[in-house]
């Protein structure tokens, strides 16, 4: 989200006087912990979403041609989350399709040692 100088000042003013942070800003940095990323339940939910949706373009059977082959060892959780949420190039944003929690579980799956495209 981009702010001009006036927007940044308004944001600082609102925060300074105790107004709530808009949800859209809170979603920008969900805050991944090792505990969250290693939770087997989160990994499994993310795996199920991956199999049902993401593997169609990023799975082993989709190369070459559709989506980019993922290389999670090169990524940080926030990077993966941002790409899922906002999309990138031909990949659509998934923010309006999956909840914050579902997108976070996808990150847990992709970043897990069990992940395989």
C-alpha positions as CSV (number, residue, x, y, z in Angstrom):
1,X,0.0,0.0,0.0
2,X,1.4,3.4,-1.0
3,X,1.0,6.5,1.1
4,X,1.6,10.1,0.0
5,X,3.0,12.5,2.6
6,X,-0.6,13.6,3.7
7,X,-1.7,10.0,4.1
8,X,1.4,9.1,6.2
9,X,0.7,12.1,8.4
10,X,-2.9,11.2,8.8
11,X,-2.0,7.6,9.6
12,X,0.5,8.8,12.3
13,X,-2.1,11.2,13.7
14,X,-4.8,8.4,14.0
15,X,-2.4,6.0,15.6
16,X,-1.1,8.7,18.0
17,X,-4.6,9.3,19.2
18,X,-5.4,5.6,19.7
19,X,-7.5,4.8,16.6
20,X,-7.4,1.3,15.3
21,X,-5.1,0.3,12.5
22,X,-7.1,-0.6,9.4
23,X,-7.2,-4.3,8.8
24,X,-5.6,-4.0,5.4
25,X,-2.4,-2.7,7.0
26,X,-2.5,-5.4,9.7
27,X,-2.6,-8.0,6.9
28,X,0.6,-6.7,5.3
29,X,2.8,-8.3,8.0
30,X,1.1,-11.3,9.6
31,X,4.1,-12.2,11.7
32,X,5.2,-15.8,11.2
33,X,6.7,-17.5,14.2
34,X,8.7,-20.8,14.1
35,X,5.9,-22.3,16.2
36,X,3.3,-21.3,13.6
37,X,5.3,-22.4,10.6
38,X,6.1,-25.8,12.2
39,X,2.6,-26.6,13.5
40,X,1.5,-29.9,11.8
41,X,-2.1,-28.7,11.7
42,X,-1.1,-25.5,9.8
43,X,1.1,-27.4,7.4
44,X,-1.6,-29.9,6.7
45,X,-4.3,-27.3,6.0
46,X,-1.8,-25.5,3.7
47,X,-1.0,-28.8,1.9
48,X,-4.7,-29.4,1.2
49,X,-5.1,-25.9,-0.3
50,X,-2.0,-26.4,-2.3
51,X,-3.2,-29.7,-3.8
52,X,-6.6,-28.3,-4.6
53,X,-5.5,-25.0,-6.1
54,X,-1.8,-24.1,-6.3
55,X,-0.4,-27.4,-7.7
56,X,-2.4,-26.8,-10.9
57,X,0.1,-24.2,-11.9
58,X,3.0,-24.7,-9.6
59,X,3.0,-28.5,-9.2
60,X,5.6,-30.9,-10.6
61,X,3.2,-31.9,-13.5
62,X,2.7,-28.3,-14.6
63,X,6.2,-27.7,-15.9
64,X,7.2,-26.3,-18.2
65,X,4.8,-23.6,-19.0
66,X,2.2,-22.6,-16.4
67,X,3.6,-21.2,-13.1
68,X,7.0,-20.6,-11.8
69,X,8.7,-23.6,-10.1
70,X,8.9,-22.7,-6.5
71,X,12.2,-22.7,-4.6
72,X,11.2,-22.3,-1.0
73,X,14.8,-22.5,0.3
74,X,15.4,-19.1,-1.3
75,X,12.3,-17.5,0.2
76,X,11.3,-15.9,3.5
77,X,7.7,-16.5,4.8
78,X,6.8,-12.8,4.3
79,X,7.8,-12.9,0.7
80,X,5.7,-16.0,0.0
81,X,2.7,-14.5,1.9
82,X,2.9,-11.3,-0.2
83,X,3.0,-13.2,-3.5
84,X,0.0,-15.3,-2.5
85,X,-1.9,-12.3,-1.2
86,X,-1.2,-9.8,-4.0
87,X,-0.3,-12.0,-6.9
88,X,2.7,-11.4,-9.2
89,X,2.8,-11.0,-13.0
90,X,0.4,-13.6,-14.4
91,X,-0.5,-15.1,-10.9
92,X,-3.7,-13.6,-9.6
93,X,-4.0,-12.3,-6.0
94,X,-5.7,-14.7,-3.7
95,X,-6.6,-12.3,-1.0
96,X,-10.3,-12.3,-2.0
97,X,-10.4,-16.1,-2.4
98,X,-8.6,-17.3,0.8
99,X,-8.8,-15.9,4.3
100,X,-5.7,-14.5,6.1
101,X,-5.4,-17.8,8.0
102,X,-5.7,-19.9,4.9
103,X,-3.0,-17.9,3.1
104,X,-0.8,-18.2,6.2
105,X,-1.2,-22.0,6.2
106,X,-0.1,-22.1,2.6
107,X,3.1,-20.3,3.6
108,X,3.5,-22.9,6.4
109,X,3.2,-25.7,3.8
110,X,5.5,-24.1,1.2
111,X,8.2,-23.3,3.8
112,X,8.0,-26.8,5.5
113,X,10.6,-29.4,4.9
114,X,7.8,-31.6,3.6
115,X,6.9,-29.4,0.7
116,X,7.4,-30.8,-2.8
117,X,5.9,-29.3,-5.9
